[in-house]
């Protein structure tokens, strides 16, 4: 009988109303409990209890039952003052919320609703977007369509068809995100459709092989016809994993809703892991954090990275009033403009229309083609290094973001110069011979030269680390570094951009802040000591695996966004010499991509030289932003020259900020030698495998 009573008590507890968030905090404080103590007792994270007390989320079984029991006991000990705090202490009533969008009777296993735009809306938030930037649309077991919003808000959707869902989103959903820049545009609302939602609205749960290759469902599909009859339009990409449904703007009013369909592989598992398979509320949380810190996703992380540049620097702005008091659209001087510009011939990738007159099988060499890429360099170990025990890899945090910070890039078309004088403040591409730069004798500070073993260092001028053999095209940061090392340069030709600016600074700042905030939530702060940082990074993903995915997506946004600056043809029947779709974008700028990669590679080489000049240690291998050294110990602290907690000025420093380094992985020297011997590759790049030691294929560097 006691077991039956316990079961009944559990049922009562699971449905018992909880006091409002403010009352929960009052009861805890009245008993002198900290958030950490409550979190420990309930076996949840501190942030979870904080969210319950702020109203951002509601507890769910089984924690809800224990939390309700705690609050009930505290309420008996510390009853509310009914004369002064009646509203706060009163339990929720059964009166339906007058807002039609709010769910009136949520199930026990879904977040409790709150009135849109009230307690859960941050102070000063734009009430037009009170329910957040996005919603995950799902259907429960009773057949109700529900919108799960970030912060735990749950809305009921009356729409029975996709056109009516779009209408509801724009009229009642209160979804979207304010613009990131004064001349910019507000972000369109994003709906993420679960498999249950796809079935409800007549869409396939998965694409056929033919549809997957086409990237869309056919225009003859009944749902596409429904949209057409309702006078909605689709972009040229059609109805695919990231569909945009719109009506032409009237004045400043936009009518556009974006769809994300995880089961159609909208969320690339390389960057989002298994996020697409999360329950709706948790999926809304992950995408909501990303949207609030970066921007509402516009497609892949690469597409979003590129769109973020435009959102921060819109191509046009409103002019000053003319004589009649009217304003008109004009070029935003801080932007790339609304029209694409041609790159220089040396900056054009193979197959570009600028190169259509080249012989069919002509291979361009370094004197014809700008080739600024990340490092892929390795060398055999010395006898002394073979006597050490370990190979330790360190990796630069958000290296390409750090390379973009403060970088001057061209905003307009290039100007050709013949026999120019080099100007390190002028973005562009320079044809110059750097083969005379000798890494055994370089300048590391003003009037301070050092002698190094140049044979153990990669050249800073080529991705493979080989010394240049003659004139080649380089971006401005690469040539400037040759001057910094103490050598004269005499360019033979150049394409420079007199209209320039620090276009990527805002982009860097937003992604840096997103990265730091997310890592802080995962327990890795920016002010930790080297030892504390290494300990915090060890297993940080286990603190909150879903939030760790956000951190990975932010990093992918950086690399993917820069990659999009030189997007290549993607099928579409393209032939060499013909234009492809990406060339019509003002953000197709291979020169900007080259400048960022150049600066990133140079930043890394500068640290390598500084480290070598101070310690006499040289890298075994370098791959992009990872550097491998031989050491006696397994930790980076076994070879990084810290003194009283302070790093070598200008060298490698442990930390989570962009440009600082973390531990990538450690293997034994014996492992490295065996791997190279097994594949008969004395120069095999061990940085590629240092993380987990797994080597399955070395063909083509894979």
ZIVENQUI-V98348 format. One record per residue. PHI is phi as a letter, one per 20 degrees, with the letter a starting at -180 (* if undefined). OMEGA is omega in whole degrees, -180 to 180 (* if undefined). D_LAST is the distance of its C-alpha to the last C-alpha in Angstrom with 2 decimals. Layout:
phi:PHI omega:OMEGA d_last:D_LAST
phi:PHI omega:OMEGA d_last:D_LAST
This chain:
phi:* omega:-179 d_last:65.19
phi:f omega:179 d_last:63.41
phi:f omega:177 d_last:60.03
phi:f omega:179 d_last:61.28
phi:f omega:178 d_last:62.42
phi:f omega:179 d_last:59.04
phi:f omega:178 d_last:57.33
phi:f omega:179 d_last:59.81
phi:g omega:179 d_last:59.29
phi:f omega:177 d_last:55.51
phi:f omega:179 d_last:56.12
phi:f omega:-178 d_last:58.47
phi:f omega:-176 d_last:56.04
phi:f omega:-180 d_last:53.16
phi:d omega:-177 d_last:55.34
phi:f omega:179 d_last:57.32
phi:f omega:176 d_last:57.05
phi:e omega:176 d_last:55.44
phi:f omega:179 d_last:57.18
phi:g omega:-178 d_last:55.78
phi:g omega:-179 d_last:52.99
phi:f omega:179 d_last:55.47
phi:f omega:178 d_last:57.65
phi:f omega:179 d_last:54.79
phi:f omega:180 d_last:54.21
phi:f omega:-179 d_last:57.99
phi:f omega:178 d_last:58.37
phi:f omega:-178 d_last:55.57
phi:f omega:-179 d_last:56.95
phi:f omega:-179 d_last:60.50
phi:e omega:179 d_last:59.59
phi:m omega:180 d_last:57.76
phi:e omega:174 d_last:54.37
phi:e omega:177 d_last:51.14
phi:f omega:-180 d_last:48.16
phi:f omega:-180 d_last:46.24
phi:f omega:179 d_last:49.03
phi:f omega:-180 d_last:49.02
phi:f omega:-180 d_last:45.25
phi:f omega:-179 d_last:45.37
phi:f omega:-177 d_last:48.23
phi:e omega:179 d_last:46.54
phi:l omega:176 d_last:43.12
phi:c omega:179 d_last:41.39
phi:f omega:178 d_last:39.74
phi:g omega:-179 d_last:42.01
phi:f omega:180 d_last:40.65
phi:f omega:179 d_last:41.68
phi:f omega:178 d_last:45.29
phi:g omega:179 d_last:45.33
phi:f omega:177 d_last:44.23
phi:f omega:-177 d_last:47.02
phi:f omega:178 d_last:49.56
phi:e omega:-179 d_last:48.50
phi:n omega:180 d_last:48.45
phi:f omega:176 d_last:44.83
phi:c omega:178 d_last:44.19
phi:d omega:179 d_last:46.43
phi:f omega:179 d_last:46.14
phi:c omega:179 d_last:45.22
phi:g omega:2 d_last:46.24
phi:e omega:-178 d_last:46.36
phi:f omega:-178 d_last:46.38
phi:g omega:-178 d_last:48.82
phi:f omega:-180 d_last:51.51
phi:f omega:179 d_last:51.39
phi:f omega:178 d_last:51.30
phi:f omega:179 d_last:54.29
phi:f omega:178 d_last:56.16
phi:f omega:-178 d_last:55.56
phi:f omega:179 d_last:56.73
phi:f omega:179 d_last:59.73
phi:f omega:179 d_last:60.81
phi:f omega:-180 d_last:60.43
phi:f omega:178 d_last:62.38
phi:f omega:179 d_last:65.29
phi:f omega:-174 d_last:65.30
phi:c omega:-180 d_last:64.91
phi:f omega:-179 d_last:66.44
phi:f omega:174 d_last:65.94
phi:f omega:-175 d_last:68.86
phi:f omega:-180 d_last:69.99
phi:e omega:-174 d_last:72.06
phi:d omega:-174 d_last:69.27
phi:c omega:-176 d_last:66.03
phi:g omega:-176 d_last:66.96
phi:f omega:-178 d_last:64.14
phi:f omega:-174 d_last:61.45
phi:e omega:-176 d_last:62.82
phi:f omega:177 d_last:63.56
phi:f omega:179 d_last:61.31
phi:f omega:177 d_last:59.66
phi:e omega:179 d_last:62.08
phi:e omega:-179 d_last:61.58
phi:f omega:-179 d_last:62.44
phi:f omega:175 d_last:59.82
phi:f omega:-179 d_last:58.00
phi:f omega:180 d_last:59.49
phi:f omega:-174 d_last:56.11
phi:f omega:-176 d_last:55.25
phi:f omega:-175 d_last:51.48
phi:e omega:178 d_last:51.56
phi:f omega:-175 d_last:51.31
phi:e omega:-177 d_last:54.78
phi:b omega:-177 d_last:54.06
phi:f omega:175 d_last:50.51
phi:f omega:-176 d_last:49.57
phi:f omega:-176 d_last:49.28
phi:e omega:175 d_last:45.52
phi:c omega:180 d_last:44.84
phi:f omega:176 d_last:45.27
phi:f omega:-177 d_last:48.86
phi:e omega:167 d_last:49.55
phi:c omega:-179 d_last:50.89
phi:f omega:-177 d_last:52.69
phi:g omega:172 d_last:50.27
phi:n omega:179 d_last:50.42
phi:d omega:-172 d_last:52.77
phi:g omega:-176 d_last:52.06
phi:e omega:-178 d_last:48.28
phi:e omega:-180 d_last:48.15
phi:g omega:178 d_last:47.49
phi:g omega:178 d_last:50.37
phi:n omega:-179 d_last:50.27
phi:f omega:179 d_last:47.64
phi:f omega:-176 d_last:48.00
phi:f omega:176 d_last:50.06
phi:f omega:-178 d_last:48.78
phi:d omega:-174 d_last:45.50
phi:f omega:-176 d_last:47.11
phi:e omega:175 d_last:44.92
phi:o omega:-176 d_last:41.60
phi:f omega:-172 d_last:38.87
phi:b omega:176 d_last:37.82
phi:b omega:173 d_last:38.78
phi:e omega:-176 d_last:37.22
phi:e omega:-179 d_last:39.50
phi:c omega:178 d_last:40.19
phi:c omega:-179 d_last:43.09
phi:e omega:-175 d_last:44.84
phi:f omega:178 d_last:46.63
phi:e omega:180 d_last:49.84
phi:n omega:178 d_last:48.29
phi:f omega:172 d_last:48.35
phi:e omega:-176 d_last:45.63
phi:c omega:176 d_last:44.58
phi:d omega:178 d_last:42.68
phi:e omega:-178 d_last:40.89
phi:d omega:175 d_last:40.75
phi:g omega:-180 d_last:39.18
phi:n omega:177 d_last:41.63
phi:n omega:179 d_last:42.90
phi:f omega:-179 d_last:45.07
phi:c omega:-178 d_last:45.64
phi:d omega:175 d_last:47.25
phi:e omega:-177 d_last:48.75
phi:d omega:180 d_last:47.96
phi:e omega:-172 d_last:50.80
phi:f omega:180 d_last:48.85
phi:d omega:-179 d_last:48.81
phi:c omega:-179 d_last:46.77
phi:f omega:177 d_last:43.81
phi:g omega:180 d_last:46.10
phi:f omega:175 d_last:48.33
phi:f omega:178 d_last:45.36
phi:f omega:179 d_last:44.44
phi:f omega:-180 d_last:48.11
phi:f omega:-179 d_last:48.38
phi:g omega:-177 d_last:45.33
phi:f omega:-176 d_last:46.87
phi:e omega:-172 d_last:50.47
phi:c omega:-172 d_last:50.31
phi:f omega:-179 d_last:46.78
phi:l omega:179 d_last:46.97
phi:d omega:179 d_last:43.20
phi:q omega:-177 d_last:41.30
phi:b omega:-180 d_last:40.49
phi:f omega:-180 d_last:42.45
phi:f omega:-179 d_last:41.12
phi:e omega:-178 d_last:39.17
phi:b omega:-178 d_last:41.08
phi:g omega:-180 d_last:44.71
phi:e omega:-173 d_last:44.30
phi:e omega:-179 d_last:41.57
phi:c omega:175 d_last:41.80
phi:f omega:178 d_last:41.76
phi:f omega:178 d_last:38.70
phi:f omega:177 d_last:39.36
phi:f omega:180 d_last:39.56
phi:d omega:175 d_last:36.56
phi:d omega:177 d_last:37.14
phi:d omega:-174 d_last:34.51
phi:e omega:175 d_last:35.59
phi:f omega:179 d_last:35.12
phi:f omega:178 d_last:35.32
phi:f omega:179 d_last:39.02
phi:f omega:178 d_last:39.58
phi:f omega:179 d_last:37.90
phi:f omega:-178 d_last:40.33
phi:f omega:-175 d_last:43.26
phi:e omega:170 d_last:42.63
phi:m omega:-179 d_last:41.98
phi:d omega:179 d_last:38.24
phi:f omega:178 d_last:35.78
phi:f omega:179 d_last:33.86
phi:c omega:178 d_last:30.73
phi:e omega:172 d_last:29.90
phi:f omega:179 d_last:30.05
phi:g omega:179 d_last:27.13
phi:f omega:179 d_last:29.03
phi:f omega:180 d_last:29.69
phi:f omega:179 d_last:26.11
phi:f omega:178 d_last:25.01
phi:f omega:-180 d_last:27.99
phi:m omega:-176 d_last:27.30
phi:a omega:170 d_last:30.95
phi:e omega:-176 d_last:33.90
phi:f omega:179 d_last:36.36
phi:f omega:179 d_last:39.27
phi:e omega:-179 d_last:41.60
phi:f omega:-174 d_last:40.66
phi:f omega:-180 d_last:43.77
phi:f omega:176 d_last:42.41
phi:f omega:178 d_last:41.51
phi:f omega:176 d_last:45.06
phi:g omega:179 d_last:46.47
phi:f omega:180 d_last:44.88
phi:f omega:179 d_last:46.23
phi:f omega:179 d_last:49.71
phi:e omega:177 d_last:49.62
phi:m omega:171 d_last:48.80
phi:e omega:-179 d_last:45.32
phi:c omega:173 d_last:42.58
phi:d omega:176 d_last:38.81
phi:f omega:-177 d_last:36.54
phi:f omega:179 d_last:35.03
phi:f omega:177 d_last:31.97
phi:m omega:-177 d_last:34.40
phi:e omega:-179 d_last:34.41
phi:c omega:-179 d_last:30.79
phi:g omega:175 d_last:28.95
phi:c omega:-176 d_last:30.14
phi:e omega:176 d_last:33.56
phi:d omega:-178 d_last:36.12
phi:d omega:-172 d_last:39.74
phi:b omega:165 d_last:42.35
phi:c omega:-180 d_last:45.70
phi:g omega:-177 d_last:46.36
phi:f omega:173 d_last:47.37
phi:d omega:-175 d_last:51.08
phi:m omega:180 d_last:51.74
phi:e omega:-177 d_last:49.56
phi:e omega:177 d_last:49.15
phi:d omega:176 d_last:45.77
phi:c omega:-175 d_last:45.44
phi:b omega:176 d_last:41.78
phi:c omega:178 d_last:39.89
phi:d omega:177 d_last:36.15
phi:d omega:172 d_last:34.78
phi:c omega:-176 d_last:31.57
phi:c omega:-176 d_last:30.92
phi:g omega:-177 d_last:28.38
phi:f omega:172 d_last:28.74
phi:e omega:178 d_last:27.65
phi:m omega:176 d_last:24.32
phi:f omega:-178 d_last:25.64
phi:d omega:-176 d_last:24.01
phi:g omega:-177 d_last:20.22
phi:f omega:177 d_last:19.21
phi:f omega:-177 d_last:16.13
phi:d omega:-177 d_last:18.84
phi:d omega:-179 d_last:22.01
phi:l omega:-179 d_last:21.08
phi:e omega:-178 d_last:24.00
phi:g omega:-177 d_last:26.51
phi:f omega:-180 d_last:27.54
phi:e omega:-180 d_last:28.99
phi:f omega:171 d_last:31.17
phi:g omega:-173 d_last:34.96
phi:g omega:-177 d_last:36.42
phi:f omega:-179 d_last:37.89
phi:f omega:176 d_last:34.73
phi:f omega:178 d_last:32.63
phi:f omega:179 d_last:35.29
phi:f omega:-177 d_last:35.03
phi:f omega:-179 d_last:31.26
phi:f omega:179 d_last:31.37
phi:f omega:177 d_last:34.67
phi:f omega:178 d_last:33.38
phi:f omega:-178 d_last:30.56
phi:f omega:-177 d_last:33.16
phi:f omega:-176 d_last:35.67
phi:e omega:178 d_last:33.36
phi:d omega:172 d_last:31.18
phi:a omega:176 d_last:32.83
phi:g omega:-179 d_last:33.36
phi:g omega:179 d_last:30.06
phi:d omega:-176 d_last:30.26
phi:q omega:176 d_last:27.21
phi:f omega:177 d_last:23.56
phi:f omega:178 d_last:22.90
phi:f omega:178 d_last:21.89
phi:f omega:-179 d_last:25.20
phi:f omega:178 d_last:27.09
phi:f omega:178 d_last:25.76
phi:f omega:180 d_last:27.05
phi:f omega:178 d_last:30.26
phi:f omega:177 d_last:30.92
phi:g omega:-179 d_last:31.22
phi:f omega:-180 d_last:33.81
phi:f omega:180 d_last:35.59
phi:e omega:179 d_last:36.17
phi:c omega:-180 d_last:37.22
phi:g omega:-175 d_last:38.83
phi:f omega:-178 d_last:39.50
phi:c omega:175 d_last:43.27
phi:b omega:178 d_last:46.06
phi:e omega:-179 d_last:49.79
phi:f omega:171 d_last:51.99
phi:f omega:-179 d_last:55.12
phi:g omega:176 d_last:58.21
phi:e omega:-177 d_last:59.91
phi:f omega:180 d_last:63.68
phi:e omega:180 d_last:64.04
phi:n omega:-179 d_last:61.99
phi:e omega:176 d_last:59.09
phi:d omega:176 d_last:55.43
phi:c omega:-179 d_last:52.82
phi:f omega:178 d_last:49.07
phi:c omega:-179 d_last:47.73
phi:f omega:172 d_last:44.47
phi:f omega:-172 d_last:43.15
phi:f omega:-179 d_last:42.85
phi:e omega:-173 d_last:40.00
phi:d omega:175 d_last:37.80
phi:e omega:-179 d_last:35.93
phi:n omega:-178 d_last:38.79
phi:e omega:-179 d_last:38.84
phi:d omega:178 d_last:38.21
phi:f omega:176 d_last:35.01
phi:c omega:178 d_last:35.15
phi:f omega:173 d_last:33.62
phi:e omega:173 d_last:31.05
phi:f omega:180 d_last:31.64
phi:g omega:-179 d_last:30.54
phi:f omega:-179 d_last:28.16
phi:e omega:-177 d_last:26.50
phi:f omega:175 d_last:26.14
phi:f omega:179 d_last:22.76
phi:g omega:-180 d_last:22.85
phi:n omega:-179 d_last:25.08
phi:f omega:179 d_last:27.24
phi:g omega:179 d_last:30.98
phi:f omega:-175 d_last:31.86
phi:d omega:-174 d_last:30.14
phi:f omega:-178 d_last:31.74
phi:e omega:178 d_last:34.01
phi:f omega:175 d_last:31.35
phi:g omega:-170 d_last:31.19
phi:g omega:-176 d_last:28.96
phi:d omega:180 d_last:26.36
phi:f omega:178 d_last:26.81
phi:d omega:-179 d_last:23.80
phi:f omega:178 d_last:24.58
phi:e omega:-178 d_last:24.19
phi:f omega:178 d_last:24.34
phi:e omega:179 d_last:28.10
phi:d omega:-170 d_last:27.77
phi:c omega:173 d_last:24.82
phi:f omega:-176 d_last:24.10
phi:c omega:177 d_last:20.51
phi:e omega:-180 d_last:20.28
phi:c omega:180 d_last:16.76
phi:f omega:-178 d_last:15.35
phi:f omega:165 d_last:14.58
phi:b omega:-171 d_last:11.57
phi:c omega:175 d_last:13.83
phi:b omega:179 d_last:14.50
phi:b omega:174 d_last:17.44
phi:f omega:178 d_last:19.04
phi:f omega:175 d_last:21.27
phi:f omega:178 d_last:24.98
phi:f omega:-180 d_last:27.54
phi:f omega:180 d_last:28.81
phi:f omega:179 d_last:25.50
phi:f omega:178 d_last:25.06
phi:e omega:177 d_last:28.39
phi:f omega:-170 d_last:27.17
phi:e omega:-169 d_last:26.05
phi:c omega:168 d_last:23.14
phi:d omega:-175 d_last:20.08
phi:d omega:179 d_last:20.49
phi:d omega:172 d_last:18.18
phi:c omega:-173 d_last:19.94
phi:c omega:-179 d_last:18.75
phi:e omega:179 d_last:20.89
phi:f omega:175 d_last:22.33
phi:l omega:-173 d_last:22.02
phi:g omega:-177 d_last:21.33
phi:f omega:174 d_last:21.43
phi:f omega:178 d_last:24.59
phi:f omega:178 d_last:26.15
phi:f omega:180 d_last:25.31
phi:e omega:-175 d_last:27.24
phi:f omega:177 d_last:30.23
phi:m omega:-176 d_last:33.19
phi:e omega:174 d_last:31.41
phi:f omega:178 d_last:33.71
phi:c omega:179 d_last:32.29
phi:f omega:178 d_last:34.09
phi:d omega:-178 d_last:35.90
phi:c omega:-177 d_last:37.21
phi:f omega:-180 d_last:36.80
phi:e omega:174 d_last:36.13
phi:d omega:-178 d_last:38.94
phi:e omega:177 d_last:38.52
phi:c omega:177 d_last:40.01
phi:d omega:-176 d_last:40.79
phi:l omega:-178 d_last:40.89
phi:e omega:168 d_last:40.65
phi:e omega:-176 d_last:41.12
phi:f omega:177 d_last:38.06
phi:c omega:-177 d_last:38.57
phi:f omega:180 d_last:36.02
phi:e omega:-177 d_last:37.46
phi:d omega:180 d_last:36.84
phi:f omega:178 d_last:33.54
phi:r omega:179 d_last:32.23
phi:c omega:-172 d_last:30.34
phi:c omega:173 d_last:31.76
phi:e omega:-172 d_last:31.67
phi:b omega:178 d_last:32.25
phi:e omega:179 d_last:31.75
phi:d omega:-177 d_last:30.24
phi:f omega:-179 d_last:29.81
phi:e omega:-179 d_last:32.88
phi:f omega:-176 d_last:31.43
phi:d omega:-176 d_last:31.46
phi:f omega:176 d_last:29.48
phi:e omega:-179 d_last:31.80
phi:b omega:-175 d_last:34.61
phi:c omega:178 d_last:33.97
phi:e omega:-179 d_last:36.05
phi:d omega:176 d_last:35.00
phi:b omega:-178 d_last:38.18
phi:g omega:179 d_last:41.30
phi:m omega:178 d_last:42.83
phi:d omega:179 d_last:40.66
phi:d omega:178 d_last:38.61
phi:c omega:176 d_last:36.54
phi:e omega:-179 d_last:35.38
phi:c omega:172 d_last:31.75
phi:e omega:-175 d_last:29.65
phi:f omega:180 d_last:27.83
phi:f omega:180 d_last:25.73
phi:e omega:-179 d_last:23.96
phi:d omega:172 d_last:23.16
phi:f omega:172 d_last:20.64
phi:f omega:177 d_last:22.56
phi:f omega:-170 d_last:23.00
phi:d omega:-180 d_last:23.24
phi:c omega:180 d_last:19.85
phi:f omega:180 d_last:16.30
phi:e omega:178 d_last:15.28
phi:m omega:179 d_last:18.43
phi:f omega:177 d_last:20.33
phi:f omega:180 d_last:24.05
phi:g omega:-179 d_last:25.29
phi:d omega:-180 d_last:27.39
phi:r omega:-179 d_last:29.69
phi:g omega:178 d_last:30.35
phi:b omega:179 d_last:27.49
phi:e omega:179 d_last:27.40
phi:c omega:171 d_last:26.76
phi:f omega:-175 d_last:27.47
phi:g omega:-178 d_last:30.49
phi:g omega:-180 d_last:28.89
phi:f omega:180 d_last:27.16
phi:f omega:179 d_last:30.48
phi:f omega:180 d_last:32.38
phi:f omega:176 d_last:30.35
phi:g omega:177 d_last:31.34
phi:f omega:180 d_last:34.92
phi:f omega:179 d_last:34.42
phi:f omega:174 d_last:33.35
phi:o omega:-176 d_last:36.75
phi:d omega:178 d_last:36.20
phi:f omega:177 d_last:37.97
phi:c omega:-180 d_last:36.27
phi:c omega:-178 d_last:37.90
phi:g omega:177 d_last:36.11
phi:e omega:-177 d_last:36.95
phi:a omega:179 d_last:36.36
phi:b omega:167 d_last:35.14
phi:d omega:-174 d_last:34.73
phi:d omega:-179 d_last:35.95
phi:c omega:-178 d_last:36.83
phi:f omega:175 d_last:40.23
phi:e omega:-175 d_last:40.01
phi:b omega:179 d_last:37.59
phi:a omega:-180 d_last:37.27
phi:e omega:-173 d_last:35.22
phi:f omega:-172 d_last:34.01
phi:e omega:-177 d_last:31.19
phi:f omega:-180 d_last:33.32
phi:f omega:177 d_last:34.50
phi:f omega:178 d_last:31.04
phi:f omega:-176 d_last:29.76
phi:f omega:-178 d_last:32.84
phi:f omega:-180 d_last:32.58
phi:f omega:175 d_last:28.93
phi:f omega:-179 d_last:29.64
phi:f omega:178 d_last:32.68
phi:f omega:180 d_last:30.87
phi:f omega:-177 d_last:28.21
phi:f omega:-180 d_last:30.94
phi:f omega:-179 d_last:33.22
phi:f omega:179 d_last:30.65
phi:f omega:176 d_last:29.52
phi:f omega:177 d_last:33.25
phi:f omega:180 d_last:33.85
phi:e omega:175 d_last:31.23
phi:n omega:180 d_last:33.18
phi:d omega:-178 d_last:31.27
phi:e omega:-177 d_last:33.80
phi:e omega:-175 d_last:33.69
phi:d omega:-179 d_last:36.53
phi:e omega:173 d_last:35.32
phi:f omega:180 d_last:35.60
phi:g omega:-180 d_last:32.49
phi:f omega:179 d_last:33.26
phi:f omega:-180 d_last:34.02
phi:f omega:180 d_last:30.85
phi:f omega:179 d_last:28.61
phi:f omega:-179 d_last:30.71
phi:f omega:-179 d_last:30.57
phi:f omega:-179 d_last:26.78
phi:f omega:179 d_last:26.60
phi:n omega:-177 d_last:26.51
phi:f omega:-179 d_last:27.61
phi:f omega:180 d_last:25.96
phi:f omega:179 d_last:28.47
phi:f omega:-179 d_last:31.37
phi:a omega:-175 d_last:30.81
phi:g omega:-179 d_last:27.63
phi:f omega:179 d_last:28.62
phi:f omega:176 d_last:29.13
phi:f omega:176 d_last:25.81
phi:f omega:177 d_last:24.25
phi:f omega:179 d_last:26.29
phi:f omega:178 d_last:24.86
phi:f omega:-180 d_last:21.28
phi:f omega:178 d_last:22.56
phi:f omega:178 d_last:24.25
phi:f omega:179 d_last:21.13
phi:f omega:178 d_last:19.39
phi:f omega:178 d_last:22.61
phi:f omega:-176 d_last:22.24
phi:f omega:-178 d_last:18.77
phi:f omega:179 d_last:19.42
phi:f omega:178 d_last:22.89
phi:f omega:178 d_last:21.89
phi:f omega:-180 d_last:19.29
phi:f omega:179 d_last:22.19
phi:f omega:176 d_last:24.18
phi:c omega:-177 d_last:22.36
phi:f omega:-179 d_last:21.67
phi:e omega:178 d_last:20.96
phi:g omega:-180 d_last:22.78
phi:c omega:-179 d_last:22.03
phi:m omega:175 d_last:23.57
phi:m omega:178 d_last:27.33
phi:m omega:-176 d_last:28.21
phi:f omega:174 d_last:27.19
phi:c omega:179 d_last:27.65
phi:g omega:-179 d_last:26.82
phi:n omega:178 d_last:29.75
phi:e omega:176 d_last:30.73
phi:f omega:173 d_last:30.50
phi:c omega:-167 d_last:28.34
phi:g omega:-176 d_last:29.35
phi:f omega:-178 d_last:27.60
phi:f omega:-180 d_last:29.61
phi:e omega:180 d_last:32.75
phi:e omega:172 d_last:31.83
phi:f omega:179 d_last:33.23
phi:e omega:171 d_last:30.07
phi:e omega:-172 d_last:27.94
phi:c omega:-180 d_last:27.79
phi:f omega:179 d_last:24.93
phi:f omega:179 d_last:27.07
phi:f omega:177 d_last:27.04
phi:g omega:-179 d_last:23.28
phi:f omega:-179 d_last:23.08
phi:f omega:179 d_last:25.79
phi:f omega:-180 d_last:24.15
phi:f omega:178 d_last:20.81
phi:g omega:-177 d_last:22.99
phi:f omega:179 d_last:25.09
phi:f omega:179 d_last:22.30
phi:f omega:180 d_last:20.79
phi:f omega:177 d_last:24.36
phi:g omega:-180 d_last:25.28
phi:f omega:-180 d_last:22.57
phi:f omega:179 d_last:23.62
phi:f omega:178 d_last:27.20
phi:f omega:179 d_last:26.67
phi:f omega:179 d_last:24.87
phi:f omega:179 d_last:27.87
phi:f omega:180 d_last:30.37
phi:f omega:-179 d_last:28.92
phi:f omega:-178 d_last:28.93
phi:f omega:-177 d_last:32.46
phi:e omega:-173 d_last:33.79
phi:d omega:-173 d_last:32.09
phi:m omega:179 d_last:30.97
phi:e omega:-178 d_last:27.49
phi:c omega:-179 d_last:24.40
phi:f omega:174 d_last:20.73
phi:e omega:-176 d_last:18.39
phi:b omega:176 d_last:15.26
phi:c omega:176 d_last:14.86
phi:c omega:-180 d_last:12.05
phi:l omega:-178 d_last:13.82
phi:d omega:179 d_last:16.54
phi:d omega:180 d_last:15.66
phi:c omega:-179 d_last:17.50
phi:d omega:176 d_last:17.74
phi:c omega:171 d_last:21.17
phi:e omega:-177 d_last:22.85
phi:b omega:178 d_last:25.86
phi:f omega:-179 d_last:28.50
phi:d omega:-176 d_last:28.14
phi:e omega:-174 d_last:25.56
phi:d omega:173 d_last:26.39
phi:g omega:180 d_last:25.81
phi:f omega:177 d_last:29.59
phi:e omega:176 d_last:29.51
phi:c omega:176 d_last:28.44
phi:f omega:-172 d_last:29.14
phi:e omega:174 d_last:32.71
phi:f omega:175 d_last:34.55
phi:c omega:-177 d_last:38.33
phi:l omega:177 d_last:40.49
phi:n omega:-178 d_last:37.73
phi:d omega:-178 d_last:37.17
phi:e omega:174 d_last:33.96
phi:f omega:179 d_last:33.90
phi:g omega:180 d_last:35.00
phi:n omega:-180 d_last:32.24
phi:d omega:-179 d_last:29.65
phi:f omega:178 d_last:27.34
phi:c omega:178 d_last:29.15
phi:f omega:179 d_last:28.29
phi:r omega:-174 d_last:28.99
phi:e omega:180 d_last:27.92
phi:f omega:174 d_last:28.94
phi:g omega:-179 d_last:26.49
phi:n omega:174 d_last:25.78
phi:e omega:-172 d_last:26.47
phi:d omega:174 d_last:23.96
phi:c omega:178 d_last:23.22
phi:f omega:-180 d_last:21.91
phi:e omega:-180 d_last:18.17
phi:r omega:180 d_last:18.23
phi:c omega:173 d_last:19.69
phi:c omega:179 d_last:18.88
phi:e omega:174 d_last:21.11
phi:f omega:179 d_last:21.09
phi:f omega:176 d_last:21.46
phi:g omega:-178 d_last:18.20
phi:f omega:-179 d_last:16.44
phi:f omega:180 d_last:18.40
phi:f omega:180 d_last:17.90
phi:f omega:-179 d_last:14.09
phi:f omega:179 d_last:14.27
phi:f omega:-178 d_last:17.08
phi:f omega:-178 d_last:15.61
phi:e omega:179 d_last:12.80
phi:l omega:-177 d_last:15.38
phi:c omega:-178 d_last:13.42
phi:f omega:179 d_last:15.97
phi:d omega:179 d_last:14.07
phi:g omega:-177 d_last:10.76
phi:f omega:-178 d_last:10.12
phi:f omega:178 d_last:11.53
phi:f omega:-179 d_last:11.83
phi:f omega:-173 d_last:8.38
phi:c omega:-172 d_last:9.92
phi:f omega:-174 d_last:13.55
phi:f omega:-179 d_last:14.50
phi:c omega:177 d_last:14.82
phi:m omega:-178 d_last:13.79
phi:e omega:178 d_last:11.69
phi:c omega:-179 d_last:9.16
phi:d omega:-175 d_last:8.55
phi:b omega:180 d_last:5.95
phi:d omega:179 d_last:5.15
phi:f omega:177 d_last:5.63
phi:l omega:178 d_last:5.48
phi:m omega:-179 d_last:3.78
phi:e omega:* d_last:0.00
